[in-house]
Amino acid sequence: MSQTAPPAMQPWIEYAFRIDGVLAAGGGRGPGPAFCAFASGELVLAHNDEVWRCIGESVDKLRAKGAPVGELLWGFEHAVLCTIQRDDGVWLGVFTVPHMSDESALVLRTRLDAFRQQPFSS
């Protein structure tokens, strides 16, 4: 299996995660190349490909060690990172503000669930 992200993944993330309170979103497959689909001006660091590559490597290493990495929340001082990995190795990372509105949180939950079902082509 190729370690590159499926081609349809980036445009879907760009569209699906433009939610109030979401600071950045990106993804990839396994520990290989990763991408930033978008990043707000509030999280400039998220434009850096190395950030996304590190997230992919971390998710992959946790999975290899037996950690339940289907979905993890990572808390930081000014942001929360939600990572989700599918059985095919495709993963998504979404940075949000620490306290989202209820409406935005519900939309985010729906989109995270939809990510698991997306038929990204390889």
Secondary structure, DSSP 8 states (H G I E B T S, - for coil): --SS--TTHHHHHHHHT--TTEEEEEEEETTS-EEEEEE-GGGGGGG-HHHHHHHHHHHHHHHHTT---SEEEEE-SS-EEEEEE-TTSEEEEEEE-SS--HHHHHHHHHHHHHHHH-----
